[in-house]
Amino acid sequence: MLTDDLGHPVELPGGPVQRVVSLVPSLTEAIAATRLEALVGVTDWCTHPADLDVTRVRGTKNPDRAAILELAPELVVVVQEENRELDVRRLREAGVPVWVAVIESVPQSLQVMRQLFTEVLGWGAPGWLEQVEGLWGSPELPPVRASVAVPIWRDPWMVVGARNFTTDLLARAGLRNVNADHEDRYPHVEVADLDAVGADVVLLPDEPYEFTADDGPEAFAATPTQLISGRLITWYGPAMLEAWEALSTIEG
């Protein structure tokens, strides 16, 4: 019997998994790109692929557990950072196998996705994953090309800090997160301090806060800003192929 990233045993059917509910938007995209017909339920926040037409089970932190049970999934996929332990426990108590992944870095994301598709789902490694591994799988960090700050919320302002996938992804693209050494993963900051921290550019994503050309750049008097898709710096899966190209264009 397999165990998930938190050491919990997960009992799976004898053959490849045929019915999956994903409560993680990035893994929803990954599963849809690999075996769409097996995906029977996703969250309201699962926006890729854009034409995804499967049952919605509310959000990542308030899933409709009754709706999930009605879908009779052979496996529910979650991650520790995005989903609640309470929902995991209640689904397991109802007899639903739940796989919990822990992803705080690029190497972890690659390891989790390969294990998910080969060992857990029993589908084999998809071609897109092998491409992602080829781009992002080097154990060596490249030279720093530019320093960046990444707000994720305003009023109050919050930024990407330490020990998370985004900071590691940026580092592997040659971009140093100026808040990478903060003791918190997503610290609160004063916007004046953020503007003075010495970043070459402030990256303003469109999620979880939707920064736009009219909402965000005006707060920074000293530091250039650049709008970026939040999906490209927070999602693991096929989005990492697009992220490689997009992040390579950011210069100091």
LINRACOR-V843250 format. One record per residue. PHI is phi in whole degrees, 0 to 359 (NA if undefined). OMEGA is omega in whole degrees, 0 to 359 (* if undefined). BURIAL is + if it has 16 or more other ideal C-beta (glycine too) atoms within 10 Angstrom, else -. Layout:
BEGIN
phi: <PHI/PHI>
omega: <OMEGA/OMEGA>
burial: <BURIAL/BURIAL>
END
This chain:
BEGIN
phi: <NA/281/239/277/290/259/83/271/294/234/270/241/295/295/251/302/292/252/226/235/250/249/254/229/307/293/287/301/300/296/292/298/287/255/208/303/294/274/273/251/204/215/276/294/271/277/261/230/294/296/262/298/235/226/299/264/237/70/264/290/251/217/296/279/295/297/295/297/299/296/283/50/288/277/201/248/253/222/233/300/290/263/244/271/298/302/293/300/296/293/294/294/297/274/93/264/294/233/255/255/255/243/227/231/202/296/304/298/298/294/295/297/293/294/294/302/281/271/268/276/282/74/257/86/283/289/298/296/293/296/295/299/299/295/279/251/273/294/285/264/277/284/300/288/262/198/253/224/238/228/291/239/201/225/55/274/284/228/227/289/247/264/56/214/301/298/300/290/300/300/299/282/257/83/242/270/284/292/256/293/265/293/291/260/287/222/285/280/220/273/298/296/292/296/289/256/284/99/289/287/205/261/271/248/279/261/201/288/273/267/290/225/299/257/219/140/301/293/281/245/269/254/248/299/238/215/287/213/294/298/301/283/242/232/264/259/128/304/301/292/292/290/298/303/287/295/289/290/269/277/236/281>
omega: <179/172/180/186/176/177/181/179/180/181/185/177/184/182/178/180/185/184/185/167/178/176/181/184/182/178/172/179/180/180/179/180/185/180/186/186/180/184/185/180/180/180/176/181/180/189/179/357/187/182/182/185/176/183/177/184/181/191/180/184/174/184/176/185/178/179/178/179/180/180/179/181/171/178/170/183/178/171/185/186/189/189/187/177/179/181/177/182/182/178/178/178/178/176/182/175/180/178/180/177/174/183/179/181/177/178/177/181/180/179/181/183/178/179/181/186/184/186/187/180/179/184/188/182/178/181/181/180/178/175/179/179/179/181/192/190/181/177/183/175/178/175/179/181/181/174/185/167/186/173/174/180/174/179/6/179/175/182/171/181/188/169/175/184/185/180/180/178/180/180/181/172/178/182/181/175/184/177/184/182/179/182/180/180/179/187/168/179/170/184/178/177/179/180/184/189/176/177/174/181/173/178/182/182/179/173/2/172/183/174/179/179/181/185/179/183/183/182/186/181/187/189/175/179/176/176/180/175/177/179/185/180/180/184/172/185/181/178/181/174/177/182/181/181/183/183/181/182/182/182/178/*>
burial: <-/-/-/+/+/-/-/-/-/+/-/+/-/-/-/-/+/-/+/+/+/+/+/+/+/+/+/+/+/+/+/+/+/+/+/-/-/+/+/+/+/+/+/-/+/+/-/+/-/-/-/-/-/+/-/-/+/-/-/+/-/-/+/+/+/-/-/+/+/-/+/-/+/+/+/+/+/+/+/+/-/+/+/-/-/-/+/+/-/+/+/-/-/-/-/+/+/+/+/+/+/-/+/+/+/+/-/+/+/+/-/+/+/+/+/+/+/-/-/+/+/-/+/-/-/+/-/+/+/-/-/+/-/-/-/+/-/-/-/-/-/-/-/-/+/+/+/+/+/+/+/+/-/-/-/-/+/+/+/+/+/+/-/+/+/+/+/+/+/+/+/+/+/+/+/+/+/+/+/+/-/+/-/-/-/+/-/-/+/-/+/-/-/+/+/-/+/-/+/+/+/+/+/+/+/-/+/-/+/-/+/-/-/-/-/+/+/-/+/+/-/-/+/-/+/-/-/+/-/+/+/+/+/+/+/+/+/+/+/+/+/-/+/+/-/-/+/-/-/+/-/->
END
